[in-house]
Amino acid sequence: MMNLFGFGQSADIHIKLSDEDTRKKATLKTEDGVVEEAYLYFDGETVSGEITIVLKKANQKLEHQGIRVDFIGQIEVYYDRGNTYDFVSMSKEVARPGELYENTTYGFIFNNVSKTFESYVGCNVKLRYFIRATVFRRLTDITKELDIVVHALSTFPDTDGNLKMEVGIEDCLHIEFEYNRSRYHLKDVIIGKIYFLLVRIKIKYMEIAIIKRESVGSGPGTYNENETIAKYEIMDGAPVKGETIPIRLFLSGYDLGPTMREVGKRFSVRYFLNLVLIDEEDRRYFKQQEITLFRKADLPARRAFPEANAVSNSSSPVTEEETVPANDEADSNTQLSE
């Protein structure tokens, strides 16, 4: 009876993309941690498809004030949900005010859409792209949204520079951690070595971890959230002076995304290698070094020719890497906690 007075939803909206049969899908976590699949797009790709208005009851007309399709790129901070930021907003009016007497389909197309940022769902912020179809009515609009996943691709020049990170306590401990570069794609391998130059404390074990730091806000109001993505024990037992320990950490087995800096001036996502030593009294010595992660395009396999030149697979050197302690305090060569 409520529909007789214009209340309630008297129709459903179905959204279908033009190339659903051939387009790849990608996974994305929801705020609740549930992994879902959505169609995958890249920057500059056209987004097109059709919407179908399905009437819930046959032989019943649907009066509307117009039908519109929007493509939206949006950043939402969880503690400020009423203040979302739309960095992409495109609209197509597919029908003027009128009446529908049967199920009706309308096409839409958004040409060469700019999708600069990668889709992201974090601890305190979410960046999403979605298509929204709206049937405008005098009292209650009918809406439907369809999320897509966007991946941002990057490339960096190849060079052969190694980087070093030192951990030291005067007259007690001096360690050098050397790794092959500072930029890695998401399926890359971190290769390095640990050199023990001076050991006068009893070390029980050592581990290396990848820390993701999500920063939301700006200035004094910035809120940081650290998450340990990967942890890898590289030594169990006391080392001796002159000992060298190799490191090989495969990134493809972990849930990682690209480094994101000042996205829409709302948030950043950065990654750090965290080297931790624990002595026999359970004191922790640690040092962090920032690394840059990027998403590399999946190139099709090519036939190898004997005359082809080999290509170096390391990335450009960084003259001075920023070192960020885990507790966000002033930097020093060695941090001691507990």
PEPE-V537486 format. One record per backbone hydrogen bond with DSSP energy under -1.0 kcal/mol. NH is the residue of the N-H (numbers start at 1). CO is the residue of the C=O. E is the energy in kcal/mol with one decimal. If there is no record, write none. Layout:
BEGIN
{{NH;CO;E} {NH;CO;E}}
END
This chain:
BEGIN
{{4;1;-1.0} {5;2;-1.2} {6;3;-1.5} {7;2;-2.0} {12;54;-2.7} {14;52;-2.3} {16;50;-2.7} {18;48;-2.2} {20;17;-1.0} {23;19;-2.3} {26;38;-2.6} {28;36;-2.3} {30;34;-2.3} {33;30;-1.7} {36;28;-2.4} {38;26;-2.1} {40;24;-2.8} {41;149;-2.8} {44;113;-2.2} {45;42;-1.8} {47;110;-2.4} {49;108;-2.3} {50;16;-2.8} {51;106;-2.9} {52;14;-2.5} {53;104;-3.2} {54;12;-3.0} {56;10;-2.4} {62;100;-2.7} {64;98;-2.5} {65;136;-3.8} {67;95;-2.4} {68;134;-2.4} {69;92;-2.8} {70;132;-2.9} {71;90;-2.7} {72;130;-2.6} {73;88;-2.3} {74;128;-3.0} {75;85;-2.7} {76;126;-2.9} {78;124;-2.2} {80;77;-1.8} {83;80;-1.9} {85;75;-2.5} {87;73;-1.4} {88;73;-1.6} {90;71;-2.4} {92;69;-2.6} {94;67;-1.8} {95;67;-1.6} {98;64;-1.4} {100;62;-2.2} {104;53;-1.7} {106;51;-2.8} {108;49;-2.6} {110;47;-2.8} {113;45;-1.2} {119;150;-2.5} {120;127;-2.3} {122;125;-2.9} {126;76;-2.2} {127;120;-3.7} {128;74;-2.4} {130;72;-2.3} {131;146;-2.7} {132;70;-2.6} {133;144;-2.9} {134;68;-2.8} {135;142;-3.2} {136;66;-2.6} {142;135;-2.4} {144;133;-1.9} {146;131;-2.4} {148;129;-2.1} {149;39;-2.8} {151;41;-1.9} {154;295;-2.5} {163;179;-2.8} {165;177;-2.2} {167;175;-2.6} {169;173;-2.7} {172;169;-2.7} {173;169;-2.4} {174;198;-2.5} {175;167;-3.1} {176;195;-2.2} {177;165;-3.2} {178;193;-2.8} {179;163;-2.5} {180;191;-2.3} {184;292;-2.7} {186;294;-1.3} {188;185;-2.1} {190;249;-2.9} {192;247;-2.3} {193;178;-2.8} {194;245;-2.3} {195;176;-3.2} {196;243;-2.2} {197;174;-2.2} {198;174;-1.7} {200;172;-3.0} {203;201;-1.1} {204;278;-2.9} {205;278;-1.5} {206;235;-2.2} {207;276;-2.5} {208;232;-2.8} {209;274;-2.1} {210;230;-2.3} {211;272;-2.7} {212;227;-3.2} {213;270;-3.3} {214;225;-2.6} {215;268;-2.6} {216;223;-2.5} {217;266;-2.9} {221;218;-1.2} {222;219;-1.8} {223;216;-3.0} {225;214;-2.2} {227;212;-2.3} {229;210;-2.5} {230;210;-1.2} {232;208;-2.7} {234;206;-1.7} {235;206;-1.5} {237;204;-2.6} {242;196;-3.6} {243;240;-2.0} {245;194;-2.2} {247;192;-2.9} {249;190;-2.7} {251;188;-2.4} {254;251;-1.9} {256;254;-1.5} {259;293;-2.8} {260;269;-2.7} {263;267;-2.8} {265;262;-1.2} {266;263;-2.5} {267;263;-1.2} {268;215;-2.3} {269;260;-3.5} {270;213;-2.4} {272;211;-2.2} {273;289;-3.2} {274;209;-3.1} {275;287;-2.8} {276;207;-2.9} {277;285;-3.1} {278;205;-2.4} {279;283;-2.1} {280;202;-1.9} {282;279;-2.1} {284;337;-1.1} {285;277;-3.0} {286;335;-1.6} {287;275;-1.8} {289;273;-2.0} {290;322;-1.4} {291;271;-2.2} {292;182;-3.1} {294;184;-1.9} {299;297;-1.1} {308;305;-1.6} {316;157;-1.1} {328;325;-1.7} {335;286;-1.5} {337;284;-1.8}}
END
